[in-house]
Amino acid sequence: MFPAAQVTTATRLEDLFSREDTAEIKYLMKRARRTGLASRELEMRNERQTLHLAVTVSALEEKLTSGFVIVLEDTSELLRAQKAAAWHEVARRVAHEIKNPLTPIALSAERISLQLGRLQLPSENRRILNECAATISRSVESVKTLVDEFSQFARFPAAQPVRSDLNEVVESALAVFNGRLDGIEMQVHLTPGLPAVNIDKDQFQRVVVNLVDNAAEAMQDALVKRLFITTQPGAPESVDLVIADTGCGISPDEKEKLFLPYFSTKGRGTGLGLAIVNHILNDHGAQIRVEDNPPTGARFTIEIPALVDSDGEPAWKPVVAGV
Amino acid sequence: MKPVRILIVDDEPDIRQSLSGVLEDEGYVANAVESGEACLEDLARQPCELVLMDIWLPGMDGMEALARIQEIPFPDRPVVVMISGHGNIETAVKATKLGAFDFLEKPLSIQKISVVAKNAVEHRRLQIENGRLQKASILAVT
C-alpha cells in the first residue's frame, strides 16, 4: 500500500497520509477513544492510484495516553467486482425496458399493412403507406439486434479453460496484428518453460488483442513508439503477462474508472474493451493492475494462477459466469 | 361456433391495446388486464380458453399467477402462454414445469402470436375432447 522506504522512516500519521486523510483518521481515533472502536470507508489518492480502504481504529485502553491499532483493508478489488456486477444488472434491465415498447411498435406496423390490404386505395397511396409500415418493421428489427448485442454483455459466455501455454496464446494473439502495428517497435520477451495455466485460449487472445489495441492507440501521437510484451514467473504459483507502452499514459482518476463499462478516453469505440478484459480475467481467477511505465506510458500486469504440476490438478477452479 | 376468448396480462397499456387489436383481427375475443391479481379475478368471473401472460408484472409476478391458474379445476382452466422481454432458457424451463404451454419472446410479431394462439386453442380442444372420451369409456365399462 505504501512504498517500503516511506514506511520504515515514518513516525507520524502525516508521514504516510495526506492532510485530509490524517484528519479523518484522527477523528476516528477520537471516536474510538469514546466507543472503543470506530471505522469508516476512505478513498486514498496518491500519484500512482486511488485506493478504497476500510479503516478500523480501536483504542487499546480507555486512557487518554494509551495507543491505537489502526487496520487498513484494501477494498478496491471488492468494489470493482461490485461495480461490474451492478453493470450486468443495468445491462439486463435496459435490454428489457427497450424490448417492451418494441412490441406495440412492431405489432402496430404489421397491423397497418394487414389493414391496408383490405382497403380500396389509389395505388400511389398504397405504395407509400406500405413502405412506411415496412420501414417501421425494419427499424424495430435493427433496434432488437442492437439490444441483443448489448445484452451479450450481460450474459457473457462462460470461460472454457483448458491447460495452456501462455506464450503460445500470446503469440497467436500477436499474429492477429501481423503488419498492422506499423511504426511501433515491438519488444517481446516470452520466458521459456513457464508453468502451464488453465485458461480459455480464445478469451485470453481477446484480452491480449484488446490491450495491444489500446496501447497502439495510446501511442498514436507519441515520439517513441515502443510496445513491451513480457511473460514471466510472477508471485508464487502464478504467471505474469505484462503489456507496456510508451504512449500518453493514464491519469490516477482514469485508472480507477478504466475497467467500468462505457468508460472511454477515446472519441470512438464502445467503452466495453477493458470491461470485457476485466470480466474474462475475473472468470479465470486472474488479476489485472495498471501502473505508469516511466518515463511515459502505461503498464498492464496480469497475474494468472499457475497450474500445480505435481498432481496435474488446477490450483483453482474457474468461476462459472452468472447470467 | 362460439368465439374463442383470450385474456392478455401485461402492465404496459400499449402492449395490451396492440395485442388485443391483433387478436381481434384474427377473430378472437380479447380481454386485457394489467396484473396477475386482476387476471385471477377475471378468470373467476368468466373462464377463457387462453391466457397470454407477461412474466415481469408489478405485484404478483407472471410465474406466480401461472402457478395459481394451475389450481383452477380442469374444464375451466385455460391454457397459458408466457411472454418475456428477456428470454432465457432457465425461465422457459421453469414456466414449462409450472404448466405453461409455450413461451414467446418480445418483441412479438403477428405471425408468432397467431401460430401460438392457434396451437394453444387446438391443444385445449384436444384436452377437453380427451377428458370427455375418457369419461365416456369409464361409463361404457361400468
Interface residues (C-beta under 8 A of the other chain):
Chain A: R92 A95 H96 K99 N100 P101 L102 T103 P104 I105 A106 L107 S108 E110 R111 L114 Q115 V140 K144 S151 R155 V323
Chain B: E12 D14 I15 Q17 S18 L19 G21 V22 D25 W56 G85 H86 N88 E90 K106 P107 L108 S109 I110 I113
